[in-house]
Amino acid sequence: KGWNIGFINALTAREYAEIDFGGQRFKEEVEPFSYYGVLRTL
């Protein structure tokens, strides 16, 4: 029957929120850069 190999990977970018606090505006990171990977062999 042989071998079966599967691989999935994904990258996500950083996400920022713009916050207005008492007239002051700033950006805050709400999601970090991430990497996900899965490998399966049979």
N, C-alpha and C positions, 0 to 999 in steps of 0.2 A: 504493500500500500504506500510506502514512502513516508516522507516527513511533511508536516504542515507547519508553517511559521506565519505568525501574524504580528504586526507591529503598528501601534498608533501613537502619535505624539501631537502635542499642541502647545502653543505659546500664547500667553495672554499679556497684553500691555498693561502698564501702570494706568490707573484711573485716578483722576483728581476731582475734588468737589470745590466749587467756589463758594466761600462763606462770607457773609456780610454780618459783622458783629458790631453793633453800635456805630455804624458808619465806616468802620474799617473793613476793607475787603482783603481776603487772602485765599490762597489755594492750599488745600490739605490733601495729602495722598490717602485715598480710601481703599485701594486695592493695589498690592504690590505686583511687580513683574513675576510671572509664574511659568513653570514648565511642568508638563504632565507627560508621562510616557508609560506604555504598557507593552510587554512582549509576551507572546504565548507560543509554545512549541508543543507539538504532539508527535 
